[in-house]
Every structure is written in C-alpha cells, then in structure tokens.
Amino acid sequence: MSRRFTAVINKEGKWYVAHCVELGVVSQGKSIEEAQANLKEAVELYLESFGDEDMPESSGEVLLYPLEVTVGD
C-alpha cells in the first residue's frame, strides 16, 4: 500500500533537514537527496510501528505560503 504525505526541506548550516508535515517525523542529510531518502526511511519505520487500525491518516491538503510578520517597534 502506498501513502502520500507532505515533506518540507530546510537548509540548516551544512545539513538539509527534512520534515514530514502530517506525521511530525524529521530526518536530515548532507544533500537534498540524502535528506529525502533518510526521511522516506524514517517515515516507513514510523508507520511500521502502527497496526493497520491505528495507522495515522494524511491530514489532506497542506497549504504552504509566505508569512510576513512585524517584529519589534
């Protein structure tokens, strides 16, 4: 069975940090491709820990947008 989730990758220093939005699973790598592969493996391991009935569902549509806020005075 195949499941679809949303992943976001940020560069933090020398590392790429990959985050699965719906599940809260995080991994990292020295390249984008490595971070993607590591996150995929981490999500698969995370999902294996659930029984079929307890499997978390995708939250549906995820909207990503730029957020501008005022800081200070």
DAQUIZI-V733358 format. One record per backbone hydrogen bond with DSSP energy under -1.0 kcal/mol. CO is the residue of the C=O (numbers start at 1). NH is the residue of the N-H. If there is no record, write none. Layout:
BEGIN
{{CO NH} {CO NH}}
END
This chain:
BEGIN
{{6 21} {8 19} {10 17} {12 15} {15 12} {16 29} {17 10} {18 27} {19 8} {20 24} {25 20} {27 18} {29 16} {31 35} {32 36} {33 37} {34 38} {35 39} {36 40} {37 41} {38 42} {39 43} {40 44} {41 45} {42 46} {43 47} {44 48} {47 50}}
END
